[in-house]
Amino acid sequence: VSTQSTGVAAEATMSDADRIIAGINKDLFDAQQKLVELQDKNKKLVKANRRLKDELEECQQERNYAQRELVQLRASQTSQDGQLASQLKSNFRQAMLEKFKMAAEAGPPAHR
């Protein structure tokens, strides 16, 4: 009788162990799936970040160019140069507004 009860207890223990292992395997699989999702999102964010950095650098270069132009125009002090400087400044502002509008419309990828 004691051999039968030991066998049943061992069977129950193995069954419990199998359930625990199956649960651990499921948790591991779910974690791996989540990792893949997060890696994909990270790749998209890295790509968007790179694009935005490039756009920012381009804007900074344009700003620096416009500032150099303004300094040169201010140095000449003619009324015609003053008008041109004002036009350059206005054009620069308009170009920046358009760039930021396009960037805002493109926007970063949606977070889920």
N, CA, C and O of each residue as an XYZ file, in Angstrom:
448
protein
N       0.848     -1.195      0.000
C       0.000      0.000      0.000
C       0.877      1.235      0.000
O       0.575      2.213     -0.684
N       1.956      1.200      0.759
C       2.821      2.365      0.855
C       3.513      2.634     -0.475
O       3.792      3.791     -0.790
N       3.798      1.607     -1.260
C       4.416      1.782     -2.570
C       3.457      2.466     -3.519
O       3.867      3.314     -4.312
N       2.157      2.102     -3.446
C       1.160      2.736     -4.302
C       0.998      4.197     -3.939
O       0.937      5.040     -4.834
N       0.927      4.527     -2.669
C       0.734      5.924     -2.278
C       1.966      6.752     -2.636
O       1.832      7.923     -2.990
N       3.162      6.169     -2.551
C       4.384      6.876     -2.947
C       4.379      7.135     -4.444
O       4.790      8.207     -4.890
N       3.921      6.166     -5.220
C       3.830      6.325     -6.672
C       2.842      7.416     -7.051
O       3.117      8.199     -7.960
N       1.693      7.488     -6.375
C       0.680      8.513     -6.643
C       1.238      9.884     -6.280
O       1.042     10.852     -7.014
N       1.939      9.966     -5.134
C       2.518     11.239     -4.701
C       3.589     11.697     -5.700
O       3.670     12.881     -6.028
N       4.404     10.758     -6.178
C       5.441     11.099     -7.147
C       4.811     11.562     -8.454
O       5.314     12.485     -9.095
N       3.700     10.916     -8.854
C       2.987     11.299    -10.065
C       2.412     12.696     -9.918
O       2.486     13.502    -10.845
N       1.834     12.990     -8.748
C       1.265     14.319     -8.495
C       2.371     15.365     -8.510
O       2.186     16.455     -9.052
N       3.505     15.048     -7.929
C       4.632     15.981     -7.894
C       5.135     16.248     -9.304
O       5.437     17.391     -9.645
N       5.228     15.214    -10.125
C       5.654     15.390    -11.515
C       4.632     16.229    -12.280
O       5.006     17.080    -13.087
N       3.374     15.997    -12.033
C       2.333     16.767    -12.702
C       2.431     18.243    -12.298
O       2.309     19.134    -13.139
N       2.654     18.491    -10.997
C       2.822     19.882    -10.529
C       4.055     20.503    -11.166
O       4.021     21.654    -11.602
N       5.138     19.748    -11.220
C       6.371     20.248    -11.810
C       6.170     20.556    -13.293
O       6.665     21.564    -13.798
N       5.435     19.674    -13.991
C       5.158     19.908    -15.410
C       4.358     21.190    -15.605
O       4.621     21.953    -16.534
N       3.375     21.430    -14.724
C       2.563     22.653    -14.823
C       3.429     23.892    -14.561
O       3.300     24.904    -15.251
N       4.295     23.803    -13.577
C       5.169     24.928    -13.259
C       6.107     25.224    -14.432
O       6.305     26.377    -14.814
N       6.676     24.157    -14.989
C       7.582     24.324    -16.132
C       6.822     24.890    -17.326
O       7.326     25.768    -18.026
N       5.618     24.394    -17.559
C       4.809     24.908    -18.671
C       4.497     26.392    -18.448
O       4.532     27.180    -19.393
N       4.198     26.770    -17.218
C       3.933     28.183    -16.908
C       5.164     29.046    -17.133
O       5.077     30.142    -17.687
N       6.308     28.541    -16.701
C       7.564     29.276    -16.901
C       7.860     29.416    -18.391
O       8.278     30.481    -18.846
N       7.646     28.344    -19.150
C       7.877     28.397    -20.597
C       6.957     29.403    -21.276
O       7.382     30.136    -22.170
N       5.694     29.439    -20.851
C       4.749     30.405    -21.419
C       5.184     31.823    -21.085
O       5.176     32.694    -21.954
N       5.566     32.064    -19.830
C       6.037     33.394    -19.426
C       7.265     33.799    -20.237
O       7.384     34.951    -20.655
N       8.166     32.865    -20.456
C       9.374     33.132    -21.241
C       9.008     33.466    -22.684
O       9.546     34.411    -23.261
N       8.102     32.699    -23.263
C       7.663     32.961    -24.630
C       7.023     34.340    -24.735
O       7.321     35.099    -25.657
N       6.136     34.665    -23.780
C       5.477     35.983    -23.775
C       6.512     37.107    -23.652
O       6.404     38.134    -24.322
N       7.505     36.904    -22.799
C       8.556     37.912    -22.618
C       9.362     38.087    -23.905
O       9.734     39.205    -24.264
N       9.627     36.987    -24.589
C      10.369     37.070    -25.851
C       9.558     37.816    -26.909
O      10.109     38.617    -27.664
N       8.259     37.556    -26.965
C       7.385     38.251    -27.911
C       7.370     39.747    -27.622
O       7.438     40.564    -28.540
N       7.280     40.099    -26.347
C       7.271     41.504    -25.943
C       8.603     42.162    -26.301
O       8.629     43.312    -26.738
N       9.698     41.445    -26.121
C      11.020     41.954    -26.466
C      11.108     42.260    -27.959
O      11.632     43.302    -28.351
N      10.601     41.363    -28.781
C      10.610     41.575    -30.234
C       9.797     42.823    -30.580
O      10.233     43.640    -31.391
N       8.625     42.975    -29.973
C       7.792     44.162    -30.206
C       8.543     45.432    -29.829
O       8.568     46.399    -30.590
N       9.148     45.421    -28.655
C       9.851     46.608    -28.173
C      11.086     46.907    -29.028
O      11.419     48.073    -29.239
N      11.750     45.892    -29.508
C      12.907     46.118    -30.384
C      12.468     46.761    -31.694
O      13.145     47.650    -32.212
N      11.323     46.306    -32.235
C      10.791     46.907    -33.460
C      10.429     48.370    -33.232
O      10.748     49.230    -34.053
N       9.756     48.648    -32.108
C       9.413     50.037    -31.796
C      10.671     50.878    -31.632
O      10.722     52.017    -32.095
N      11.675     50.328    -30.980
C      12.923     51.047    -30.771
C      13.593     51.384    -32.105
O      14.104     52.489    -32.284
N      13.590     50.435    -33.036
C      14.176     50.682    -34.355
C      13.468     51.844    -35.045
O      14.112     52.704    -35.645
N      12.134     51.863    -34.954
C      11.366     52.945    -35.576
C      11.686     54.286    -34.916
O      11.837     55.303    -35.591
N      11.785     54.270    -33.589
C      12.094     55.515    -32.879
C      13.505     56.002    -33.188
O      13.730     57.204    -33.324
N      14.445     55.086    -33.298
C      15.824     55.463    -33.639
C      15.844     56.097    -35.028
O      16.518     57.104    -35.247
N      15.109     55.508    -35.957
C      15.049     56.040    -37.324
C      14.415     57.435    -37.327
O      14.916     58.345    -37.988
N      13.328     57.599    -36.597
C      12.668     58.909    -36.521
C      13.585     59.929    -35.852
O      13.649     61.084    -36.272
N      14.286     59.504    -34.820
C      15.202     60.397    -34.116
C      16.325     60.855    -35.054
O      16.688     62.031    -35.065
N      16.865     59.931    -35.828
C      17.921     60.267    -36.793
C      17.410     61.287    -37.813
O      18.102     62.247    -38.153
N      16.182     61.058    -38.294
C      15.589     61.972    -39.288
C      15.421     63.363    -38.683
O      15.730     64.365    -39.327
N      14.931     63.423    -37.445
C      14.737     64.715    -36.797
C      16.060     65.417    -36.517
O      16.149     66.639    -36.636
N      17.081     64.661    -36.149
C      18.412     65.257    -35.936
C      18.937     65.847    -37.241
O      19.508     66.937    -37.254
N      18.740     65.117    -38.336
C      19.186     65.620    -39.641
C      18.446     66.902    -40.012
O      19.052     67.849    -40.514
N      17.137     66.933    -39.766
C      16.353     68.132    -40.053
C      16.808     69.294    -39.178
O      16.909     70.426    -39.650
N      17.079     69.020    -37.923
C      17.554     70.060    -37.018
C      18.893     70.610    -37.488
O      19.103     71.823    -37.500
N      19.792     69.721    -37.874
C      21.102     70.165    -38.360
C      20.947     71.038    -39.601
O      21.631     72.052    -39.742
N      20.050     70.645    -40.497
C      19.806     71.431    -41.704
C      19.261     72.813    -41.346
O      19.681     73.816    -41.924
N      18.340     72.865    -40.408
C      17.783     74.147    -39.960
C      18.868     75.019    -39.337
O      18.906     76.227    -39.569
N      19.738     74.416    -38.556
C      20.816     75.170    -37.932
C      21.771     75.727    -38.979
O      22.235     76.860    -38.860
N      22.063     74.938    -39.996
C      22.931     75.410    -41.075
C      22.289     76.583    -41.808
O      22.960     77.566    -42.121
N      21.002     76.481    -42.079
C      20.289     77.567    -42.749
C      20.265     78.815    -41.870
O      20.436     79.930    -42.362
N      20.052     78.625    -40.569
C      20.056     79.755    -39.637
C      21.425     80.418    -39.627
O      21.528     81.643    -39.692
N      22.477     79.605    -39.545
C      23.830     80.159    -39.526
C      24.128     80.934    -40.807
O      24.745     81.999    -40.769
N      23.691     80.398    -41.926
C      23.889     81.091    -43.203
C      23.138     82.423    -43.187
O      23.692     83.454    -43.569
N      21.896     82.401    -42.753
C      21.094     83.634    -42.710
C      21.713     84.648    -41.751
O      21.718     85.844    -42.040
N      22.231     84.190    -40.624
C      22.868     85.108    -39.683
C      24.111     85.745    -40.302
O      24.341     86.944    -40.139
N      24.907     84.953    -41.006
C      26.091     85.510    -41.682
C      25.678     86.559    -42.710
O      26.284     87.625    -42.816
N      24.636     86.230    -43.460
C      24.134     87.178    -44.456
C      23.664     88.463    -43.782
O      23.947     89.557    -44.271
N      22.959     88.342    -42.679
C      22.464     89.525    -41.973
C      23.612     90.376    -41.453
O      23.567     91.602    -41.544
N      24.636     89.739    -40.911
C      25.797     90.484    -40.404
C      26.462     91.242    -41.546
O      26.825     92.408    -41.389
N      26.621     90.599    -42.675
C      27.237     91.262    -43.834
C      26.385     92.422    -44.324
O      26.903     93.482    -44.676
N      25.082     92.212    -44.342
C      24.191     93.276    -44.822
C      24.147     94.452    -43.858
O      24.104     95.604    -44.288
N      24.159     94.176    -42.576
C      24.152     95.256    -41.583
C      25.421     96.081    -41.678
O      25.402     97.292    -41.454
N      26.513     95.433    -42.008
C      27.792     96.134    -42.107
C      27.782     97.147    -43.251
O      28.433     98.187    -43.144
N      27.086     96.885    -44.305
C      27.088     97.781    -45.469
C      26.233     99.035    -45.242
O      26.505    100.061    -45.864
N      25.234     98.995    -44.395
C      24.414    100.138    -43.972
C      23.719    100.905    -45.103
O      23.452    102.095    -44.937
N      23.425    100.296    -46.204
C      22.661    101.019    -47.224
C      21.195    100.659    -47.071
O      20.869     99.586    -46.562
N      20.336    101.515    -47.492
C      18.901    101.254    -47.344
C      18.478    100.036    -48.171
O      17.608     99.264    -47.768
N      19.103     99.888    -49.317
C      18.778     98.733    -50.154
C      19.188     97.439    -49.449
O      18.462     96.446    -49.493
N      20.335     97.455    -48.810
C      20.788     96.289    -48.065
C      19.865     96.013    -46.882
O      19.596     94.858    -46.552
N      19.384     97.078    -46.248
C      18.449     96.912    -45.126
C      17.167     96.220    -45.559
O      16.637     95.358    -44.858
N      16.685     96.612    -46.720
C      15.471     95.981    -47.248
C      15.731     94.511    -47.581
O      14.899     93.642    -47.321
N      16.886     94.262    -48.153
C      17.241     92.889    -48.499
C      17.388     92.031    -47.242
O      16.958     90.878    -47.213
N      17.996     92.605    -46.209
C      18.145     91.876    -44.944
C      16.785     91.544    -44.364
O      16.567     90.437    -43.870
N      15.881     92.489    -44.422
C      14.525     92.250    -43.922
C      13.852     91.137    -44.719
O      13.169     90.282    -44.154
N      14.050     91.155    -46.031
C      13.465     90.121    -46.883
C      14.076     88.756    -46.578
O      13.362     87.755    -46.510
N      15.407     88.713    -46.392
C      16.066     87.453    -46.051
C      15.536     86.915    -44.729
O      15.271     85.721    -44.592
N      15.387     87.806    -43.763
C      14.878     87.404    -42.449
C      13.461     86.855    -42.583
O      13.122     85.827    -41.997
N      12.649     87.548    -43.352
C      11.268     87.107    -43.569
C      11.246     85.755    -44.290
O      10.479     84.861    -43.930
N      12.089     85.620    -45.302
C      12.163     84.353    -46.045
C      12.625     83.228    -45.135
O      12.098     82.117    -45.192
N      13.598     83.513    -44.307
C      14.113     82.517    -43.366
C      12.999     82.082    -42.411
O      12.784     80.887    -42.205
N      12.303     83.041    -41.839
C      11.195     82.710    -40.927
C      10.151     81.849    -41.630
O       9.676     80.856    -41.078
N       9.803     82.239    -42.852
C       8.795     81.490    -43.602
C       9.285     80.066    -43.882
O       8.527     79.106    -43.751
N      10.555     79.939    -44.267
C      11.119     78.613    -44.545
C      11.099     77.755    -43.285
O      10.775     76.569    -43.351
N      11.438     78.333    -42.152
C      11.442     77.585    -40.893
C      10.019     77.168    -40.515
O       9.798     76.037    -40.082
N       9.059     78.072    -40.677
C       7.665     77.723    -40.382
C       7.206     76.546    -41.246
O       6.563     75.617    -40.758
N       7.544     76.601    -42.529
C       7.151     75.509    -43.422
C       7.814     74.192    -43.017
O       7.175     73.141    -43.039
N       9.084     74.250    -42.652
C       9.787     73.026    -42.228
C       9.148     72.444    -40.963
O       8.923     71.237    -40.875
N       8.863     73.293    -40.005
C       8.272     72.793    -38.763
C       6.849     72.287    -38.983
O       6.423     71.331    -38.335
N       6.118     72.917    -39.886
C       4.782     72.415    -40.215
C       4.876     71.030    -40.842
O       4.107     70.129    -40.505
N       5.841     70.869    -41.772
C       6.001     69.568    -42.418
C       6.443     68.532    -41.401
O       5.970     67.395    -41.436
N       7.337     68.898    -40.497
C       7.804     67.958    -39.471
C       6.656     67.586    -38.541
O       6.521     66.428    -38.145
N       5.827     68.576    -38.193
C       4.701     68.302    -37.297
C       3.675     67.408    -37.991
O       3.086     66.533    -37.357
N       3.460     67.623    -39.285
C       2.514     66.789    -40.020
C       3.046     65.362    -40.138
O       2.284     64.403    -40.016
N       4.345     65.221    -40.373
C       4.941     63.893    -40.460
C       4.898     63.234    -39.092
O       4.551     62.060    -38.967
N       5.252     64.000    -38.068
C       5.170     63.547    -36.683
C       5.962     62.285    -36.411
O       6.341     61.559    -37.330
N       6.209     62.035    -35.129
C       6.877     60.785    -34.746
C       5.908     59.620    -34.877
O       4.696     59.830    -34.893
N       6.418     58.394    -34.971
C       5.525     57.238    -35.054
C       4.659     57.133    -33.800
O       5.089     57.462    -32.695
N       3.428     56.666    -34.005
C       2.487     56.533    -32.877
C       2.987     55.503    -31.881
O       3.464     54.432    -32.257
N       2.872     55.841    -30.612
C       3.254     54.897    -29.549
C       2.058     54.034    -29.222
O       0.924     54.509    -29.167
N       2.321     52.780    -29.008
C       1.212     51.870    -28.672
C       1.478     51.229    -27.362
O       0.670     50.427    -26.892
